[in-house]
Amino acid sequence: MDIYLDTNLWNALCDQAVEPEEFVRRLAGKNAYLAPGIHIFYELARTFRSSDKQAVDRGKKLFSYFKKFIEVNTHCVKDNMELLAKKCGH
């Protein structure tokens, strides 16, 4: 089973300093895998649009944390509209 986490959940995992390797290992033991998609990347990147230094620092922290999950056993997903665009040749 693939699990898509909302931005709020990624923030909560980061704030609680949940260990990525352990979290992913426990999920895999239940045949479940994180499946981040392009939209979560976009939402995290929006943090950098602020001119506030705290927001930029937060964005750096989130991306650094998110990267650790990408480096372990995660499944990447595509939005249905992205798949349709590829099928239609757009």
Stockholm file with secondary structure:
# STOCKHOLM 1.0

chainA/1-90         MDIYLDTNLWNALCDQAVEPEEFVRRLAGKNAYLAPGIHIFYELARTFRSSDKQAVDRGKKLFSYFKKFIEVNTHCVKDNMELLAKKCGH
#=GR chainA/1-90 SS CEECCCHHHHHHHHHTTCCHHHHHHHHHHTTCEECCBHHHHHHHHGGGGSCCHHHHHHHHHHHHHHHHHHHSSCCCBCCHHHHHHHHTTC
#=GC SS_cons        CEECCCHHHHHHHHHTTCCHHHHHHHHHHTTCEECCBHHHHHHHHGGGGSCCHHHHHHHHHHHHHHHHHHHSSCCCBCCHHHHHHHHTTC
//
